[in-house]
Amino acid sequence: MRKDFFSSFFDSFFNEDSFHLSISGKLGEDLSFPQDDNKNFNKTEEISETETHTIKKEVWTNINGGQRFERTTKQTKSKAQLKPSKDELTLKLNEAIQAQDFEKACTLRDEIKLLK
């Protein structure tokens, strides 16, 4: 429950793109992110998507295991990238039928079938 509260708080606070940084290493070391072509670090990327966001997690690990750099970026999808709901598609389908735009109606019908 606490996690949900903080997640919703931070999601509403950072309603635009947001990010999380985690850097670990020994005291006194340079803790800036390494370049992607740095031969001393292995970099991995993981991209996941929700209905409204694209989340990218990047992790750099020193080949000796001494340092680990992590960056998570959350980007809000544009309206063009958001998938319409079944109800929205059905409404558009009915409008297309009333306007006798049967080509558009067929396309919308097919999109509705894919959602099932």
C-alpha positions in Angstrom: 0.0 0.0 0.0 2.8 2.4 0.8 4.5 1.7 -2.5 1.2 2.4 -4.4 0.9 5.7 -2.5 4.4 6.8 -3.3 4.1 5.6 -6.9 0.9 7.6 -7.5 2.4 10.6 -5.8 5.6 10.6 -7.9 3.6 9.8 -11.1 1.4 12.8 -10.4 4.4 15.0 -9.4 6.5 14.0 -12.4 3.6 13.9 -14.9 6.0 14.6 -17.7 9.1 12.5 -18.5 11.0 11.4 -15.4 14.1 9.4 -14.6 15.8 7.6 -11.8 19.6 7.4 -11.3 21.5 5.0 -9.2 25.3 5.1 -9.1 27.4 2.9 -6.8 31.2 2.7 -6.4 34.0 3.2 -3.9 34.4 6.5 -2.1 36.6 8.9 -4.0 35.9 7.4 -7.5 34.5 9.3 -10.4 30.8 8.5 -10.4 29.7 10.0 -13.7 28.1 7.8 -16.3 30.6 6.1 -18.6 30.4 6.6 -22.4 28.6 3.9 -24.3 31.8 2.9 -26.2 33.9 2.6 -23.0 35.7 -0.7 -23.1 35.9 -1.0 -19.3 32.2 -1.3 -18.9 29.5 -3.7 -20.1 26.2 -1.9 -20.9 22.8 -3.6 -21.0 19.5 -2.0 -21.9 16.0 -3.1 -21.1 12.9 -1.4 -22.6 9.4 -2.1 -21.4 6.1 -0.5 -22.2 2.9 0.2 -20.4 -0.2 1.7 -22.0 0.9 5.2 -21.3 4.7 5.1 -20.9 7.9 3.7 -22.3 10.5 2.7 -19.7 14.1 2.3 -20.5 16.6 0.9 -18.0 20.3 1.2 -18.7 23.0 -0.5 -16.6 26.7 -0.1 -16.9 28.9 -2.6 -15.0 32.6 -2.3 -14.7 34.4 -5.4 -16.1 36.2 -5.8 -12.8 32.8 -5.6 -10.9 33.8 -2.5 -8.8 31.3 0.0 -10.2 27.7 -0.2 -11.3 25.8 2.7 -12.9 22.1 2.5 -13.5 19.7 4.9 -15.2 16.0 4.4 -15.6 14.0 6.7 -17.8 10.2 6.9 -18.1 8.8 8.7 -21.1 5.1 9.5 -21.6 3.7 8.3 -24.9 2.2 10.8 -27.2 -1.5 10.6 -28.0 -0.6 9.1 -31.4 1.2 6.2 -29.7 -1.7 5.5 -27.2 -3.9 2.6 -28.2 -7.6 3.5 -28.3 -10.0 1.5 -26.1 -12.6 -0.9 -27.5 -15.4 1.6 -26.6 -13.6 4.4 -28.5 -13.2 2.2 -31.5 -16.8 1.1 -31.4 -17.9 4.7 -31.3 -15.8 5.5 -34.3 -17.1 2.4 -36.0 -20.7 3.6 -35.5 -19.8 7.1 -36.8 -18.2 5.6 -39.9 -21.2 3.4 -40.6 -23.6 6.4 -40.3 -21.3 8.4 -42.6 -21.4 5.4 -45.0 -17.6 5.3 -44.9 -17.5 1.5 -45.1 -13.8 1.2 -45.8 -13.0 3.0 -42.5 -15.7 0.9 -40.8 -14.0 -2.3 -42.0 -10.6 -1.2 -40.7 -12.2 -0.2 -37.3 -14.0 -3.6 -37.2 -10.7 -5.4 -37.7 -9.0 -3.3 -34.9 -11.8 -4.2 -32.5 -11.4 -7.9 -33.3 -7.7 -7.7 -32.5 -8.5 -6.3 -29.0 -10.6 -9.3 -28.0 
